[in-house]
Amino acid sequence: MRDASRIVHEVLQELRAHCKPGVPTLELDRLAEEKTFQRGAQPAFKGYRGYPRSLCASINCEVVHGIPGSRILREGDIVGLDFGALFNGYYGDAALTVPIGKVSPEASELLRVTEECLYLGIHQMVSGNHLSDISRAIQVHAESHGYSVVKEFGGHGIGRRLHEDPMVFNYVSNGRGIKLKPGLVLAIEPMVNMGADSVQILADGWTVVTIDGKPSAHFEHTVALTENGPEILTKSL
């Protein structure tokens, strides 16, 4: 899983460097696929439950699962890049939201807080804690800045399958959730909206957007709980 996750990290960093005004999202998808095959891995998303691309590219009010196509990145946009890879039977999965050129202070703050939510959640992934401790850290930080967390989608277990139990909510629901112990690997992924938490799926059957049209940000890491605490697999050493 370290190998699969390292590939995801490397591909996402290359995509980040290509995120500039004038670039079509389909070009990012092509690049992601090419760089993954070069590393001897396979894109995890393409064909998964019928998804047509290798990358999810979600712009501005698109929360997750935006399908790359002819749409052009423009100055001031923010674009969420979500990518997974399969390598030697194991999966890695990560996401980041990238500013395109100069973005508004409000958009920059949304990105900052959402990434902080991710790391605050990861810090709660320690032996003896419960799943809800991760969720609570994310929710409290987002809401303390006047944002909302998406409730219909969240993180997940990951391993030999892309999505495994447990579901990792970005808010506290009923109960404390499972007790965390070494050996658990989670994809933790806060999705934070500038406005209300309500979302809808577009007619393409995939793209999730905010109901009020306000921006959303998304960050994700694949994290293993070891005897020494959480280890972020989708991050450079």
Backbone hydrogen bonds in HBPLUS format (Angstrom, degrees):
<---DONOR---> <-ACCEPTOR-->    atom                        ^
c    i                          cat <-CA-CA->   ^        H-A-AA   ^      H-
h    n   atom  resd res      DA  || num        DHA   H-A  angle D-A-AA Bond
n    s   type  num  typ     dist DA aas  dist angle  dist       angle   num
A0005-SER N   A0001-MET O   2.89 MM   4  5.90 161.4  1.92 145.9 151.6     1
A0006-ARG N   A0002-ARG O   2.82 MM   4  5.91 148.9  1.92 143.2 151.9     2
A0007-ILE N   A0003-ASP O   3.11 MM   4  6.34 156.3  2.17 148.4 153.6     3
A0008-VAL N   A0004-ALA O   3.16 MM   4  6.49 155.2  2.22 142.8 149.3     4
A0009-HIS N   A0005-SER O   2.93 MM   4  6.22 163.1  1.96 151.1 155.2     5
A0010-GLU N   A0006-ARG O   2.92 MM   4  6.16 166.2  1.94 153.0 156.3     6
A0011-VAL N   A0007-ILE O   2.94 MM   4  6.12 165.0  1.96 154.6 158.5     7
A0012-LEU N   A0008-VAL O   2.97 MM   4  6.13 166.0  1.99 154.1 158.1     8
A0013-GLN N   A0009-HIS O   3.00 MM   4  6.25 152.2  2.08 150.6 158.0     9
A0014-GLU N   A0010-GLU O   3.13 MM   4  6.41 150.4  2.22 144.5 152.1    10
A0015-LEU N   A0011-VAL O   2.91 MM   4  6.22 153.6  1.98 150.8 158.9    11
A0016-ARG N   A0012-LEU O   2.84 MM   4  6.05 155.7  1.90 146.5 153.2    12
A0017-ALA N   A0013-GLN O   3.27 MM   4  6.47 152.9  2.34 139.4 144.9    13
A0018-HIS N   A0015-LEU O   2.93 MM   3  5.10 138.0  2.11 102.7 115.4    14
A0019-CYS N   A0016-ARG O   3.20 MM   3  5.28 160.8  2.24 104.8 110.7    15
A0020-LYS N   A0018-HIS O   3.00 MM   2  5.85 113.8  2.45 115.0  98.3    16
A0023-VAL N   A0020-LYS O   3.23 MM   3  5.95 157.7  2.28 147.1 146.5    17
A0022-GLY N   A0073-LEU O   2.74 MM  51  5.45 166.8  1.76 158.5 154.6    18
A0073-LEU N   A0023-VAL O   2.88 MM  50  5.44 167.2  1.90 139.9 143.4    19
A0027-GLU N   A0024-PRO O   3.00 MM   3  5.47 138.1  2.18 109.9 120.6    20
A0025-THR N   A0071-ARG O   3.01 MM  46  6.06 154.5  2.08 168.8 175.0    21
A0028-LEU N   A0025-THR O   3.10 MM   3  5.11 121.3  2.46  94.8 109.1    22
A0029-ASP N   A0025-THR O   3.09 MM   4  6.46 151.1  2.17 146.1 154.0    23
A0026-LEU N   A0069-GLY O   2.94 MM  43  4.51 136.9  2.13 153.8 140.4    24
A0030-ARG N   A0026-LEU O   2.95 MM   4  6.22 157.9  2.00 146.6 152.0    25
A0031-LEU N   A0027-GLU O   2.99 MM   4  6.17 159.2  2.04 145.6 151.1    26
A0032-ALA N   A0028-LEU O   2.91 MM   4  6.11 160.4  1.94 148.4 153.7    27
A0033-GLU N   A0029-ASP O   3.05 MM   4  6.27 164.0  2.07 152.5 156.0    28
A0034-GLU N   A0030-ARG O   3.00 MM   4  6.16 165.1  2.02 149.8 154.2    29
A0035-LYS N   A0031-LEU O   2.93 MM   4  6.07 171.9  1.93 158.5 160.1    30
A0036-THR N   A0032-ALA O   3.07 MM   4  6.13 146.0  2.19 141.8 150.7    31
A0037-PHE N   A0033-GLU O   3.04 MM   4  6.28 167.1  2.06 155.7 158.2    32
A0038-GLN N   A0034-GLU O   3.04 MM   4  6.24 153.1  2.11 147.6 155.5    33
A0039-ARG N   A0036-THR O   3.06 MM   3  5.27 137.7  2.24 101.2 112.9    34
A0041-ALA N   A0036-THR O   3.16 MM   5  5.46 161.8  2.20 150.8 145.5    35
A0040-GLY N   A0037-PHE O   2.99 MM   3  5.08 162.8  2.02 110.6 113.4    36
A0042-GLN N   A0086-LEU O   2.98 MM  44  5.13 160.0  2.02 145.2 151.7    37
A0086-LEU N   A0042-GLN O   2.79 MM  44  5.13 159.1  1.83 153.1 159.8    38
A0044-ALA N   A0084-GLY O   2.91 MM  40  4.89 175.2  1.91 118.7 117.7    39
A0048-TYR N   A0045-PHE O   2.83 MM   3  5.13 161.4  1.86 129.3 133.9    40
A0047-GLY N   A0051-TYR O   2.68 MM   4  4.92 165.4  1.70 158.9 159.4    41
A0050-GLY N   A0047-GLY O   3.19 MM   3  4.65 169.7  2.20 105.2 102.3    42
A0051-TYR N   A0048-TYR O   2.97 MM   3  5.32 165.8  1.99 114.8 119.4    43
A0056-CYS N   A0082-ASP O   3.04 MM  26  5.03 162.8  2.07 154.8 156.8    44
A0082-ASP N   A0056-CYS O   2.98 MM  26  5.03 164.9  2.00 145.5 150.2    45
A0057-ALA N   A0066-GLY O   2.82 MM   9  4.84 153.0  1.89 138.6 138.8    46
A0058-SER N   A0080-GLY O   2.90 MM  22  4.85 160.0  1.94 138.9 144.7    47
A0080-GLY N   A0058-SER O   2.70 MM  22  4.85 166.7  1.72 145.3 145.7    48
A0062-GLU N   A0059-ILE O   2.95 MM   3  5.21 164.9  1.97 122.5 126.6    49
A0060-ASN N   A0078-ILE O   2.89 MM  18  5.32 166.2  1.90 157.9 162.4    50
A0216-SER N   A0060-ASN O   2.99 MM 156  6.17 148.5  2.09 150.1 145.3    51
A0210-THR N   A0061-CYS O   2.94 MM 149  5.57 150.0  2.03 151.4 160.9    52
A0063-VAL N   A0208-VAL O   2.57 MM 145  5.36 148.0  1.67 142.0 153.2    53
A0208-VAL N   A0064-VAL O   3.05 MM 144  5.47 174.5  2.05 169.3 167.6    54
A0077-ASP N   A0074-ARG O   2.95 MM   3  5.66 162.0  1.98 145.7 146.7    55
A0076-GLY N   A0100-ILE O   2.82 MM  24  5.52 162.6  1.85 164.7 160.8    56
A0100-ILE N   A0077-ASP O   2.88 MM  23  5.24 160.2  1.91 161.7 155.1    57
A0079-VAL N   A0098-VAL O   2.96 MM  19  5.30 159.9  2.00 145.2 150.7    58
A0098-VAL N   A0079-VAL O   2.84 MM  19  5.30 165.7  1.86 142.9 141.0    59
A0081-LEU N   A0096-LEU O   2.75 MM  15  5.48 170.6  1.76 173.4 170.8    60
A0096-LEU N   A0081-LEU O   3.03 MM  15  5.48 147.0  2.15 140.2 149.6    61
A0083-PHE N   A0094-ALA O   2.93 MM  11  5.75 170.1  1.94 174.9 178.2    62
A0094-ALA N   A0083-PHE O   3.02 MM  11  5.75 161.8  2.05 159.8 165.1    63
A0085-ALA N   A0092-GLY O   3.03 MM   7  5.46 150.0  2.12 139.8 147.8    64
A0092-GLY N   A0085-ALA O   3.01 MM   7  5.46 144.3  2.14 151.0 159.6    65
A0087-PHE N   A0090-TYR O   2.84 MM   3  5.40 165.8  1.86 158.0 160.7    66
A0090-TYR N   A0087-PHE O   3.09 MM   3  5.40 163.9  2.11 114.3 119.5    67
A0091-TYR N   A0159-GLY O   2.96 MM  68  5.62 153.0  2.04 154.8 163.2    68
A0095-ALA N   A0220-GLU O   3.19 MM 125  4.54 162.7  2.22 112.2 112.0    69
A0220-GLU N   A0095-ALA O   2.89 MM 125  4.54 155.7  1.95 130.1 122.6    70
A0108-SER N   A0104-SER O   2.98 MM   4  6.26 163.6  2.01 156.8 161.6    71
A0109-GLU N   A0105-PRO O   2.96 MM   4  6.09 153.8  2.03 144.1 150.5    72
A0110-LEU N   A0106-GLU O   3.08 MM   4  6.30 152.8  2.15 142.5 149.6    73
A0111-LEU N   A0107-ALA O   3.05 MM   4  6.36 159.0  2.10 152.0 156.6    74
A0112-ARG N   A0108-SER O   3.02 MM   4  6.26 159.7  2.06 146.2 152.0    75
A0113-VAL N   A0109-GLU O   2.96 MM   4  6.13 171.8  1.96 156.5 157.8    76
A0114-THR N   A0110-LEU O   2.99 MM   4  6.06 160.5  2.03 147.6 153.5    77
A0115-GLU N   A0111-LEU O   3.05 MM   4  6.19 161.5  2.08 150.2 154.6    78
A0116-GLU N   A0112-ARG O   3.00 MM   4  6.25 153.6  2.08 145.4 153.4    79
A0117-CYS N   A0113-VAL O   2.86 MM   4  6.16 148.2  1.96 145.6 154.6    80
A0118-LEU N   A0114-THR O   3.15 MM   4  6.51 150.1  2.25 143.4 150.1    81
A0119-TYR N   A0115-GLU O   3.22 MM   4  6.62 161.7  2.25 152.3 154.8    82
A0120-LEU N   A0116-GLU O   2.87 MM   4  6.07 156.1  1.93 155.2 162.6    83
A0121-GLY N   A0117-CYS O   2.93 MM   4  6.09 153.7  2.00 147.7 154.6    84
A0122-ILE N   A0118-LEU O   2.94 MM   4  6.26 156.0  2.00 147.7 154.8    85
A0123-HIS N   A0119-TYR O   2.96 MM   4  6.14 152.7  2.04 143.5 150.1    86
A0124-GLN N   A0121-GLY O   3.06 MM   3  5.35 143.8  2.20 104.0 114.6    87
A0125-MET N   A0122-ILE O   2.90 MM   3  5.21 162.4  1.93 113.8 119.5    88
A0126-VAL N   A0124-GLN O   2.93 MM   2  5.62 132.0  2.16 105.8  91.4    89
A0129-ASN N   A0126-VAL O   3.09 MM   3  5.82 163.4  2.12 138.8 143.9    90
A0128-GLY N   A0180-LEU O   3.02 MM  52  5.56 167.2  2.04 149.2 147.7    91
A0180-LEU N   A0129-ASN O   2.74 MM  51  5.54 176.4  1.74 162.5 163.3    92
A0133-ASP N   A0130-HIS O   2.91 MM   3  5.51 151.3  2.00 115.6 124.2    93
A0131-LEU N   A0178-ILE O   2.94 MM  47  5.58 144.2  2.07 152.4 163.9    94
A0134-ILE N   A0131-LEU O   3.08 MM   3  5.60 134.2  2.30 111.5 121.6    95
A0135-SER N   A0131-LEU O   3.35 MM   4  6.75 162.2  2.39 146.5 150.7    96
A0132-SER N   A0176-ARG O   2.92 MM  44  4.97 159.3  1.96 152.3 145.4    97
A0136-ARG N   A0132-SER O   2.80 MM   4  5.89 161.5  1.83 148.1 152.8    98
A0137-ALA N   A0133-ASP O   3.22 MM   4  6.26 160.7  2.26 138.2 142.8    99
A0138-ILE N   A0134-ILE O   3.25 MM   4  6.54 160.1  2.29 152.8 157.4   100
A0139-GLN N   A0135-SER O   2.96 MM   4  6.19 173.3  1.96 158.3 160.1   101
A0140-VAL N   A0136-ARG O   2.88 MM   4  5.88 173.3  1.88 157.1 159.4   102
A0141-HIS N   A0137-ALA O   3.29 MM   4  6.24 163.0  2.32 138.2 143.0   103
A0142-ALA N   A0138-ILE O   3.08 MM   4  6.23 168.5  2.09 154.9 158.4   104
A0143-GLU N   A0139-GLN O   2.92 MM   4  5.99 173.0  1.93 158.1 160.4   105
A0144-SER N   A0140-VAL O   2.94 MM   4  5.89 141.6  2.09 140.4 150.5   106
A0145-HIS N   A0142-ALA O   3.12 MM   3  5.53 151.8  2.20 107.4 115.8   107
A0147-TYR N   A0142-ALA O   3.12 MM   5  5.29 155.2  2.18 145.7 139.5   108
A0146-GLY N   A0143-GLU O   3.04 MM   3  4.95 163.2  2.07 106.1 108.5   109
A0148-SER N   A0193-ASN O   3.13 MM  45  5.25 164.1  2.16 144.2 149.1   110
A0193-ASN N   A0148-SER O   2.77 MM  45  5.25 163.0  1.80 158.7 163.2   111
A0150-VAL N   A0191-MET O   3.04 MM  41  5.71 165.6  2.06 160.2 161.9   112
A0155-GLY N   A0168-VAL O   2.81 MM  13  4.41 145.6  1.93 147.7 137.7   113
A0168-VAL N   A0155-GLY O   2.87 MM  13  4.41 176.4  1.88 109.2 108.6   114
A0156-HIS N   A0187-ALA O   2.97 MM  31  5.25 146.3  2.08 136.0 146.2   115
A0187-ALA N   A0156-HIS O   2.64 MM  31  5.25 170.3  1.65 167.3 170.9   116
A0157-GLY N   A0164-GLU O   2.91 MM   7  4.43 139.5  2.07 142.2 134.9   117
A0157-GLY N   A0166-PRO O   3.00 MM   9  5.34 116.4  2.42 132.7 148.2   118
A0164-GLU N   A0157-GLY O   2.84 MM   7  4.43 153.3  1.91 126.6 123.8   119
A0158-ILE N   A0185-VAL O   3.33 MM  27  6.03 148.8  2.44 140.5 138.9   120
A0159-GLY N   A0161-ARG O   3.08 MM   2  5.19 160.5  2.12 150.1 152.1   121
A0184-LEU N   A0181-LYS O   3.36 MM   3  6.33 153.1  2.44 145.6 150.0   122
A0183-GLY N   A0225-LEU O   2.82 MM  42  5.76 158.6  1.87 168.9 165.7   123
A0225-LEU N   A0184-LEU O   2.81 MM  41  5.42 165.3  1.83 169.7 174.2   124
A0186-LEU N   A0223-VAL O   2.86 MM  37  5.35 156.0  1.92 158.0 159.0   125
A0223-VAL N   A0186-LEU O   2.74 MM  37  5.35 171.1  1.75 162.5 164.8   126
A0188-ILE N   A0221-HIS O   3.03 MM  33  5.73 144.5  2.16 172.6 167.7   127
A0221-HIS N   A0188-ILE O   3.18 MM  33  5.73 150.2  2.27 150.9 158.2   128
A0219-PHE N   A0190-PRO O   3.36 MM  29  6.00 157.0  2.41 159.7 166.1   129
A0192-VAL N   A0217-ALA O   2.94 MM  25  5.39 153.6  2.01 151.0 158.4   130
A0217-ALA N   A0192-VAL O   2.90 MM  25  5.39 159.6  1.94 150.8 156.4   131
A0194-MET N   A0215-PRO O   2.94 MM  21  5.67 169.2  1.96 167.8 164.5   132
A0211-ILE N   A0198-SER O   3.00 MM  13  5.61 169.8  2.01 136.8 135.5   133
A0200-GLN N   A0209-VAL O   2.93 MM   9  5.57 149.9  2.02 152.3 161.8   134
A0209-VAL N   A0200-GLN O   2.88 MM   9  5.57 164.4  1.90 164.4 167.1   135
A0202-LEU N   A0207-THR O   2.82 MM   5  5.48 164.5  1.85 160.8 165.0   136
A0205-GLY N   A0202-LEU O   2.98 MM   3  5.84 163.5  2.01 125.0 129.1   137
A0213-GLY N   A0210-THR O   3.31 MM   3  5.27 159.5  2.35 100.6 106.7   138
A0233-LEU N   A0222-THR O   2.82 MM  11  5.59 151.0  1.91 155.1 164.7   139
A0224-ALA N   A0231-GLU O   2.88 MM   7  5.13 165.1  1.90 150.4 148.9   140
A0231-GLU N   A0224-ALA O   2.71 MM   7  5.13 156.5  1.76 153.9 162.2   141
A0226-THR N   A0229-GLY O   2.88 MM   3  5.09 166.1  1.90 136.4 136.7   142
A0229-GLY N   A0226-THR O   3.06 MM   3  5.09 165.3  2.08 110.8 111.7   143
